[in-house]
Amino acid sequence: IRTIFYLSPYYLFHCLSLSFAFYFFARSMLGDDLHWSIGLVLPISITIGNYALFAPGGIGVREGTLSFLLNEYGLSPTESITLSVASRAWTLLGELFIKISGSPYFFFIKNRNFLID
């Protein structure tokens, strides 16, 4: 319980940063007439996608939840599906960037044993 209490501000900061990023992402794709609360649907859909035990990584569940919530928010089905698939591609590109930027450590530095005297 104490660990959850200490980690909850970091998780809250993570969810808020995802919300702001998704708000600006949706605003760049759909226009300026969006309310800031549209960003809150991304952390909700990620959480629901992570709890889906039948889909690895929540693939498909996250997009379906996100498009459903965006459709309930008032976007057209075409806009909500486009935005949900584009957000998955956006997240995938970010994860690939982190993977590629961290790969030299595992291939060159970690195997050379520089820190062992």
C-alpha positions as CSV (number, residue, x, y, z in Angstrom):
1,I,0.0,0.0,0.0
2,R,2.8,2.4,0.8
3,T,4.4,1.8,-2.6
4,I,1.2,2.5,-4.4
5,F,0.9,5.7,-2.3
6,Y,4.4,6.8,-3.3
7,L,4.0,5.9,-7.0
8,S,0.6,7.4,-7.6
9,P,1.9,11.0,-8.3
10,Y,4.2,9.6,-11.0
11,Y,1.3,7.6,-12.5
12,L,-0.9,10.7,-12.4
13,F,1.8,12.8,-14.1
14,H,2.1,10.1,-16.7
15,C,-1.6,10.0,-17.4
16,L,-1.9,13.8,-17.6
17,S,1.1,14.0,-20.0
18,L,-0.5,11.3,-22.2
19,S,-3.8,13.3,-22.0
20,F,-2.2,16.6,-23.1
21,A,-0.2,14.9,-25.8
22,F,-3.3,13.1,-27.2
23,Y,-5.3,16.4,-27.0
24,F,-2.7,18.2,-29.2
25,F,-2.4,15.2,-31.5
26,A,-6.2,15.1,-32.0
27,R,-6.2,18.9,-32.4
28,S,-3.6,18.7,-35.1
29,M,-5.6,16.1,-37.0
30,L,-9.1,17.3,-36.6
31,G,-8.9,21.0,-36.0
32,D,-9.1,23.6,-33.2
33,D,-12.6,23.1,-32.0
34,L,-11.9,20.3,-29.5
35,H,-12.4,20.5,-25.8
36,W,-9.4,19.6,-23.6
37,S,-11.2,16.7,-22.0
38,I,-10.9,14.7,-25.2
39,G,-7.4,13.9,-24.1
40,L,-8.7,12.0,-21.1
41,V,-10.0,9.1,-23.2
42,L,-6.5,7.9,-24.2
43,P,-5.4,6.8,-20.7
44,I,-8.8,5.2,-20.1
45,S,-8.5,3.2,-23.3
46,I,-4.9,2.2,-22.6
47,T,-6.0,0.9,-19.1
48,I,-8.9,-1.1,-20.6
49,G,-6.6,-2.4,-23.3
50,N,-4.0,-3.5,-20.7
51,Y,-6.7,-5.4,-18.7
52,A,-7.8,-7.4,-21.8
53,L,-6.3,-10.8,-21.2
54,F,-7.3,-12.3,-24.6
55,A,-5.4,-9.7,-26.6
56,P,-1.6,-9.4,-26.3
57,G,-0.7,-5.8,-25.6
58,G,-4.3,-4.8,-25.8
59,I,-4.1,-4.6,-29.6
60,G,-7.5,-4.0,-31.1
61,V,-9.1,-3.5,-27.6
62,R,-7.4,-0.2,-27.1
63,E,-8.4,1.0,-30.6
64,G,-12.0,-0.2,-30.2
65,T,-12.3,1.4,-26.8
66,L,-10.8,4.6,-28.0
67,S,-13.0,4.8,-31.1
68,F,-16.1,4.0,-29.0
69,L,-15.3,6.7,-26.5
70,L,-14.4,9.3,-29.2
71,N,-17.7,8.4,-30.9
72,E,-19.6,8.9,-27.6
73,Y,-17.7,12.2,-27.2
74,G,-19.3,13.4,-30.4
75,L,-16.9,12.7,-33.2
76,S,-18.0,10.9,-36.3
77,P,-17.2,7.2,-36.6
78,T,-14.7,8.0,-39.4
79,E,-12.9,10.6,-37.4
80,S,-12.8,8.4,-34.3
81,I,-11.5,5.3,-36.1
82,T,-8.9,7.4,-37.9
83,L,-7.7,9.0,-34.7
84,S,-7.5,5.7,-32.8
85,V,-5.5,3.9,-35.5
86,A,-3.3,7.0,-35.9
87,S,-2.7,7.1,-32.2
88,R,-1.6,3.5,-32.2
89,A,0.9,4.2,-35.0
90,W,2.0,7.3,-33.2
91,T,2.7,5.3,-30.0
92,L,4.4,2.6,-32.0
93,L,6.8,5.1,-33.6
94,G,7.6,6.4,-30.2
95,E,8.3,2.9,-28.9
96,L,10.5,2.1,-31.9
97,F,12.5,5.3,-31.3
98,I,13.2,4.3,-27.7
99,K,14.1,0.8,-28.8
100,I,16.5,2.0,-31.6
101,S,18.1,4.7,-29.4
102,G,18.7,2.1,-26.6
103,S,20.0,-0.6,-28.8
104,P,23.7,0.6,-29.0
105,Y,23.9,0.1,-25.2
106,F,23.0,-3.5,-25.4
107,F,25.1,-4.3,-28.5
108,F,28.2,-2.4,-27.7
109,I,28.5,-1.1,-24.2
110,K,26.9,-3.9,-22.2
111,N,29.0,-6.7,-23.9
112,R,32.4,-5.0,-23.5
113,N,32.5,-5.1,-19.7
114,F,33.9,-1.6,-19.4
115,L,33.0,-1.3,-15.8
116,I,34.7,-4.4,-14.6
117,D,38.3,-3.9,-13.4
